[in-house]
Amino acid sequence: MVKPIENDVGSLPLAPRNPLPFRQRMNAIREYHTGQELLRETGGPVTRVTLGPKWLSAPIVWVTSPRGAHDVLGRKDTSCDRTLVHREMRHLMGDNLADLPNEPWLPRKRTLQPLFTKQRVRTFGGHMSQAAAMVADGWGDSTEVDLDAECRRLTMRALGRSVLGTDLDERADALAEPLRIALAHIADRGMRPVRAPRWLPTPARRRACAADATMHRLANDILQACRADPTRDAPLVHALIGATDPATGRALSDQDIGNDLIAFAAAGYDTTATTLAFALWALGHHRDLQDKIAEEAAGIGDRELTHADVPRLEYTVQVLHEALRLCPPVSVAGRTAMRDIEVDGYRVEAGSMVLIGIYAMHRDPALWENPLDFDPGRFTTENSNGRNRWQYLPFGGGPRSCIGDHFAMLEATLALGTIIRTTEIRSLDDDFPLAVPFTTVAAAPIPAHVCARN
């Protein structure tokens, strides 16, 4: 049972300081994924990392326990808010659902939440099967591919149609590369103990501002095209145009819509592509698991998979959950403590950055049996019953969890079932190297041999 969040924390011990030497602490902070495992192993499930005096750098408290994750992410009051990374995003990319502080976030969430229910996402989630089939058909009977590059290509194609209502095959660089530049700049500034003032026109800032301008021009062009043509096939854009806050009746401005379109694209591109690439790579080492997915998808018939088929793709969904466990798209969920708070029995001081180490928690041997094994059976109904819901957080948790989780799972399920139904994959490398410039991505090409399934 999860302990209720307490308000009186004055008598609790301060979160223990991590004992690693300064250089190792700094390296662990820079390596978002593997670094958090080292911090957990040396400092426990709640550990405080200092990089300098408080006036220069706020303490960073790493949390890798289910109870601690609940104590931070499950709060519905104002005791935790956005981090410096989110403030950097807001300054560069504008107000959006991901970066707004709590007070202005609430009406935006009320406005957007009805658009992302399971029922609504079906209206703009139907392009992934087509994109996956087109990409897999292009592989031919037998060839070698980079799974990461191919999954990025199919995800961009599907997102272009689903989120933006446009064909991005010829304009992928107008979104993918600017996103990479902008998000890397945001993450770098957000985690630096010392950073240049925003007004200083450094080369990195100029590149980031140019990237953001490119994305906003694309979003505005699409929005104006949809306003001019209500029949244009862009259901999410039209839904945003018609969305209103149920409490106030206020609609979103064009600027708000543009900002959220970019945020949704950012949230759905690297994350979905990397999840698919990791799942395909893992399946490439397990022919028996591939065959189970192929049999499941083939049982539906020789037609395009749709949202209505997802309940029959039960094993495919289990495979994706296991991919999300070992390769969570967001390896860290961050908050700023606005006052002293309790986290897993410890006191975290006001002003601290509190980081939930999702990657480390998903690989913790205290929480998962044989945690590094790829075992989709963990996510059968039987094996999932009784599991602490706060130990598996691929989409975050609490009030500010990912609004697009249903959409992401729908897209990934249709893509994986479509590909494996017709294609056999043999992974050529034993490792799937990871990097976390903002969200989790492949750190190198992921080579695999693919051939038509007999």
C-alpha positions in Angstrom: 0.0 0.0 0.0 1.3 3.4 -1.0 1.8 5.7 2.0 -0.2 9.0 1.8 1.8 12.1 1.1 2.6 13.9 4.3 2.7 17.6 4.8 4.8 17.9 8.0 8.3 16.8 7.1 10.4 18.8 9.5 11.3 15.8 11.7 12.4 13.6 8.8 16.1 13.1 8.0 17.5 14.9 5.0 17.9 12.9 1.9 21.4 11.3 2.3 24.2 12.7 0.3 25.7 10.5 -2.4 29.2 9.3 -1.4 30.7 9.3 -4.9 33.6 11.6 -5.6 32.8 14.9 -7.3 34.0 13.8 -10.8 32.0 10.6 -10.7 28.9 12.4 -9.5 29.3 14.8 -12.4 29.7 12.0 -14.9 26.7 10.2 -13.5 24.5 13.3 -13.9 25.7 13.6 -17.5 24.9 10.0 -18.3 21.1 10.2 -17.6 20.5 6.4 -18.0 23.5 4.4 -16.8 24.5 7.2 -14.4 21.3 6.8 -12.4 22.0 3.1 -11.9 25.4 4.0 -10.4 23.8 6.6 -8.1 21.2 4.1 -6.9 23.9 1.5 -6.2 26.1 3.8 -4.3 23.5 6.0 -2.6 20.3 4.0 -2.3 16.8 4.7 -3.6 16.9 8.3 -2.5 20.2 10.0 -2.9 21.2 13.7 -2.9 23.8 14.9 -5.4 25.5 18.2 -4.9 27.6 19.9 -7.6 28.5 23.1 -5.8 27.1 25.6 -3.3 23.3 26.1 -3.3 23.5 29.6 -4.7 25.3 28.2 -7.7 23.7 24.8 -8.3 20.5 23.5 -6.6 20.9 20.0 -5.0 19.7 17.1 -7.2 17.8 14.3 -5.5 17.6 11.1 -7.4 14.7 8.8 -6.6 14.6 5.2 -7.8 11.9 3.6 -5.6 8.2 3.1 -6.4 7.2 4.8 -3.1 9.5 7.7 -3.9 8.2 8.0 -7.4 4.6 8.2 -6.0 5.7 10.8 -3.4 6.9 13.1 -6.1 4.9 12.4 -9.2 1.6 11.6 -7.5 1.2 15.0 -5.8 -1.9 17.0 -6.7 -0.9 20.1 -4.8 1.6 22.9 -5.7 4.6 21.4 -3.8 6.3 20.2 -7.0 6.5 22.1 -10.3 8.5 22.1 -13.5 12.3 21.9 -13.6 14.9 24.2 -15.2 14.8 22.0 -18.2 11.1 22.7 -18.7 11.7 26.4 -18.2 14.4 26.3 -20.9 11.9 24.6 -23.2 9.2 27.1 -22.5 11.6 30.0 -23.2 12.7 28.6 -26.5 9.6 26.7 -27.8 6.8 28.6 -26.1 4.0 27.6 -23.8 2.9 24.0 -24.3 1.4 21.2 -22.3 4.8 19.7 -21.4 6.5 22.8 -20.1 3.8 25.0 -18.5 4.0 25.5 -14.7 1.2 24.0 -12.7 -1.2 27.0 -12.6 -1.4 27.7 -16.3 -1.0 24.0 -17.1 -4.4 23.0 -15.6 -6.7 24.8 -18.0 -4.5 23.6 -20.9 -4.9 20.1 -19.7 -8.7 20.5 -19.3 -8.8 21.7 -22.9 -6.7 18.9 -24.4 -7.5 15.9 -22.3 -10.8 15.1 -24.2 -8.8 14.8 -27.4 -6.6 12.0 -26.2 -9.1 9.4 -24.8 -8.9 5.9 -26.2 -11.9 6.6 -28.3 -10.7 9.9 -29.8 -7.1 8.8 -30.7 -8.6 6.2 -33.0 -9.7 9.1 -35.3 -6.1 10.3 -35.9 -4.2 7.1 -35.2 -4.9 5.1 -38.3 -1.8 5.9 -40.4 0.8 3.8 -38.7 -0.2 0.5 -40.3 0.1 2.1 -43.7 3.5 3.6 -42.9 4.8 0.4 -41.5 3.6 -1.7 -44.4 5.1 0.8 -46.9 8.5 0.8 -45.2 8.6 -3.0 -44.7 7.6 -3.6 -48.4 10.5 -1.4 -49.4 12.9 -3.8 -47.8 12.4 -6.4 -50.5 13.0 -10.1 -50.0 16.3 -9.9 -48.3 18.5 -7.0 -47.2 20.4 -5.3 -44.4 18.8 -2.3 -42.7 19.4 0.1 -39.9 16.4 -0.5 -37.6 16.8 2.9 -36.0 16.8 4.8 -39.3 13.9 2.7 -40.7 11.7 3.2 -37.6 12.4 6.9 -37.6 11.3 7.0 -41.3 8.0 5.2 -40.7 7.3 7.1 -37.4 7.8 10.5 -39.2 5.6 9.3 -42.0 2.8 8.3 -39.6 3.2 11.4 -37.4 3.0 13.6 -40.4 -0.4 12.3 -41.4 -1.7 11.7 -37.9 -0.6 14.8 -36.0 0.1 17.4 -38.7 -2.1 16.2 -41.5 0.7 16.5 -44.1 3.0 14.3 -46.0 6.5 14.6 -44.5 8.3 12.1 -46.7 9.9 14.9 -48.6 10.0 17.4 -45.7 11.1 15.1 -42.8 14.2 17.3 -42.2 12.0 20.3 -41.7 10.9 18.7 -38.4 13.3 15.9 -37.4 16.6 17.8 -37.5 15.2 21.0 -35.9 13.7 19.0 -33.1 17.0 17.3 -32.5 18.8 20.6 -32.3 16.3 22.4 -30.1 15.8 19.6 -27.6 19.5 18.9 -27.3 20.1 22.6 -26.5 17.3 22.6 -23.9 18.6 19.5 -22.1 22.2 20.8 -22.2 21.3 24.2 -20.7 18.8 22.7 -18.2 21.4 20.4 -16.6 24.4 22.7 -16.6 25.4 24.0 -13.1 26.5 27.3 -14.9 25.0 28.5 -18.1 25.4 31.5 -20.4 22.7 34.2 -20.0 19.9 33.7 -22.5 20.4 37.0 -24.2 23.9 36.1 -25.2 23.9 35.0 -28.9 26.1 31.9 -28.6 26.4 29.7 -31.7 24.4 27.0 -29.9 21.6 29.4 -29.1 21.5 30.8 -32.6 21.1 27.2 -34.0 18.4 26.4 -31.5 16.4 29.6 -32.2 16.7 28.9 -36.0 15.5 25.4 -35.5 12.6 26.5 -33.4 11.6 29.1 -36.0 11.7 26.4 -38.7 9.3 24.2 -36.7 6.9 27.0 -35.9 6.7 28.1 -39.6 5.8 24.5 -40.5 3.2 24.3 -37.7 1.7 27.6 -38.7 1.5 26.7 -42.4 -0.4 23.5 -41.5 -2.7 25.3 -39.1 -3.6 28.0 -41.6 -4.2 25.4 -44.3 -6.6 23.6 -42.0 -8.4 26.8 -41.1 -8.8 27.5 -44.8 -10.0 24.0 -45.6 -12.1 22.3 -42.9 -12.1 19.1 -45.0 -8.3 18.7 -45.0 -7.3 15.3 -43.6 -5.8 16.5 -40.3 -8.1 15.3 -37.5 -5.9 16.3 -34.6 -5.3 19.8 -36.0 -9.0 20.3 -36.5 -9.7 19.0 -33.0 -7.2 21.5 -31.6 -9.0 24.3 -33.5 -12.3 23.3 -32.0 -11.1 22.5 -28.5 -12.3 24.7 -25.6 -11.7 24.7 -21.9 -14.9 23.1 -20.4 -14.6 25.3 -17.3 -14.3 28.7 -19.1 -15.3 28.0 -22.7 -12.0 29.5 -23.9 -10.5 28.3 -27.2 -6.8 27.9 -27.9 -5.0 30.7 -29.8 -3.2 29.9 -33.0 0.1 30.4 -31.0 -1.1 27.8 -28.4 -2.0 25.3 -31.2 1.3 25.7 -33.0 3.2 25.3 -29.7 1.3 22.1 -28.8 1.6 20.7 -32.3 5.4 20.9 -32.0 5.3 19.5 -28.5 3.2 16.5 -29.6 5.5 15.9 -32.5 8.5 16.1 -30.2 6.9 13.7 -27.7 5.9 11.2 -30.4 8.8 11.1 -32.8 12.0 9.9 -31.0 10.0 8.0 -28.4 7.9 5.9 -30.7 10.8 5.3 -33.2 13.2 4.2 -30.5 10.6 1.9 -28.8 9.9 0.2 -32.1 13.6 -0.1 -33.0 14.4 -1.6 -29.6 11.4 -4.0 -29.8 12.5 -5.1 -33.3 16.1 -5.5 -32.2 15.1 -7.6 -29.2 12.8 -9.8 -31.4 15.7 -10.1 -33.8 17.4 -12.2 -31.1 14.3 -14.2 -30.4 12.8 -16.0 -33.4 10.3 -17.8 -31.2 8.9 -14.5 -30.0 8.7 -13.2 -33.5 6.7 -16.2 -34.6 4.2 -15.6 -31.8 3.6 -12.1 -33.0 3.4 -13.2 -36.6 0.9 -15.9 -35.8 -1.2 -13.4 -33.7 -1.3 -10.8 -36.5 -1.9 -13.3 -39.3 -4.9 -14.7 -37.4 -6.6 -11.4 -38.0 -6.5 -11.8 -41.8 -4.6 -10.4 -44.8 -5.7 -6.8 -44.4 -4.5 -3.6 -42.9 -4.5 -3.7 -39.1 -6.7 -1.1 -37.4 -7.4 0.1 -33.9 -10.2 -2.5 -33.6 -7.7 -5.3 -33.9 -5.6 -4.2 -30.9 -7.5 -6.4 -28.4 -6.5 -9.4 -30.5 -2.8 -8.3 -30.5 -2.3 -9.2 -26.8 1.2 -10.7 -27.1 2.3 -7.8 -29.4 1.3 -5.4 -26.6 3.3 -7.5 -24.0 6.4 -7.3 -26.2 6.0 -3.5 -26.4 5.6 -3.2 -22.6 8.8 -5.1 -22.2 10.6 -2.9 -24.7 9.3 0.2 -22.8 10.6 -1.3 -19.5 14.2 -1.9 -20.8 14.2 1.2 -23.0 11.9 3.8 -21.5 11.4 6.7 -23.8 11.7 9.2 -20.9 14.5 7.8 -18.7 14.0 10.6 -16.1 11.0 12.5 -14.9 11.9 15.7 -13.2 10.3 18.1 -10.7 11.4 21.1 -8.6 10.5 21.0 -4.9 8.7 24.3 -4.2 8.8 23.6 -0.4 10.2 20.8 1.8 8.6 17.5 0.9 8.7 13.9 2.0 10.2 11.4 -0.4 10.3 7.8 0.7 10.8 8.7 4.3 13.3 11.5 3.7 13.1 15.3 3.6 13.9 16.9 0.3 14.6 20.6 0.7 12.8 23.4 -1.1 14.5 24.4 -4.3 15.9 20.9 -5.0 15.6 19.3 -8.4 14.0 15.9 -7.9 14.6 13.4 -10.6 12.8 10.1 -10.8 15.2 7.5 -12.3 12.7 5.5 -14.4 15.5 3.7 -16.3 17.2 2.6 -13.1 13.9 1.6 -11.5 12.9 -0.5 -14.6 16.2 -2.4 -14.3 16.4 -2.8 -10.5 16.9 -6.4 -9.5 15.1 -5.6 -6.2 11.9 -5.0 -8.3 12.3 -7.3 -11.3 13.4 -10.9 -11.5 16.3 -11.2 -14.0 15.8 -7.5 -15.0 18.1 -7.5 -18.0 16.3 -10.4 -19.7 13.9 -9.6 -22.5 10.8 -11.4 -21.2 7.4 -10.2 -22.5 5.7 -12.7 -20.2 6.2 -10.3 -17.3 3.2 -8.4 -18.7 0.6 -11.1 -18.8 -2.4 -10.3 -16.8 -1.5 -13.0 -14.3 2.1 -11.7 -13.8 1.1 -8.1 -13.7 -1.5 -8.6 -10.9 -0.1 -7.3 -7.6 2.8 -5.4 -9.1 3.3 -1.9 -7.7 2.0 0.4 -10.4 4.7 2.9 -9.5 7.6 0.6 -10.4 6.7 0.7 -14.2 6.4 4.2 -15.5 7.1 4.3 -19.3 4.8 7.3 -19.6 5.4 8.9 -16.2 2.8 8.9 -13.5 0.4 11.1 -11.6 -1.5 14.2 -12.9 1.2 15.2 -15.3 1.8 11.8 -16.9 2.0 11.6 -20.7 -1.4 12.7 -22.3 -0.6 10.7 -25.4 0.0 7.3 -23.9 -3.0 5.7 -25.6 -2.0 7.1 -28.9 1.6 5.9 -28.5 0.6 2.4 -27.7 -1.9 2.3 -30.5 0.7 3.4 -33.0 3.4 1.1 -31.8 1.1 -1.9 -31.6 -0.1 -1.5 -35.2 3.4 -0.9 -36.5 5.0 -3.9 -34.8 2.2 -6.3 -35.8 2.3 -5.0 -39.4 6.0 -5.5 -39.7 6.4 -8.8 -38.1 3.4 -10.3 -39.9 5.4 -10.1 -43.2 9.0 -9.8 -42.2 11.6 -11.9 -40.4 14.3 -10.0 -38.5 17.8 -11.1 -37.5 19.7 -8.6 -35.4 23.4 -8.4 -36.2 24.6 -6.7 -33.0 24.4 -8.0 -29.5 24.0 -4.5 -28.0 21.5 -1.7 -28.4 23.6 1.4 -27.4 21.6 4.2 -25.8 22.0 7.9 -25.4 19.8 10.5 -23.8 20.2 13.9 -25.4 16.7 14.6 -24.3 14.6 11.5 -24.6 16.1 8.0 -25.0 17.5 7.3 -28.5 19.8 4.8 -30.2 23.4 6.0 -29.9 24.4 4.2 -33.1 22.9 2.4 -36.1 21.1 -0.8 -35.2 22.0 -3.2 -38.1 19.7 -6.2 -38.9 19.1 -8.6 -41.7 15.4 -8.6 -42.8 13.7 -10.9 -45.2 10.2 -11.7 -46.3 8.4 -14.1 -44.0 7.4 -17.4 -45.6 
